[in-house]
Amino acid sequence: IIQGFESKWGFPQCAGAIDGSHIPVRAPTLNHTDYYNRKGWYSIIIQAVVDHNYIFQDVCIGWPGSVHDAWVFANSALYQKATSQKILSGHSKQIMGCDIPALLVGDSGYPLLTWLMKPYAHNTSLTRAQRSYNYRLSRARIVVENAFGRLKARWRRLLKPNDMLIENVPNLVAACCVLHNICEIHKEAFDDDWLEEALAAQQQQPNLATHDDDSLSGPD
């Protein structure tokens, strides 16, 4: 995976790209406000680490939609394993005199760690080297956004609120991730028109903000 990120996306020592996405749900009876996200609809969150080929390597599914990505990350098994050096260790490489460990790449919502790189803030004056770094990191990080897009385009059930019990939704999402991986590993045909159709479906869905309305809008 590290070799794949460097050769395909131009970012060294990258073992995966991390991000979160929202899966729409019906408003649960209990604690429904916890699931009401900043976009104005009810959801659960999937945090995922994706490799250079859009394959899910790690998923954390089920936190309520109002929770910030950084909180999901800090309370995930992935974070606990990485901080205790059970993963992402033993693959360091000397680059320009610095010992660089295996690491993940994420957006500005994640903390900067020795094993997680994020972009320089765009609201500051950046040097040429910093702008180049941001560009390369963005190229590597975009694979996780693309993977979420391909996941939802393949499995349209993830584009609208699920009628099942809220505690069962993570199993559905995890199953879709497994099926997605099978399709990607076996080079199953993927029609780019599916992405456009999925995006159009999301944009056409109403953005209802009332807590007692079941017909809520689509995913992130």
ABEGO torsion letter per residue (X at the ends): XAAAAAAAAGBBGBAEBBBBBBBBBBBBABGAAAABBAAGBBBBBBBBBBBAAGBBABBBBGBBAABBAAAAAAABAAAAAAAAGABGBGABBBBGGBBBBBBBBBBAABBBBAABBBBBBAABBBBAAAAAAAAAAAAAAAAAAAAAAAAAAABAAAABBBABBAAAAAAAAAAAAAAAAAAAAAGBBBBAAAAAAAAAAAAABBBBABAABABBBBBX
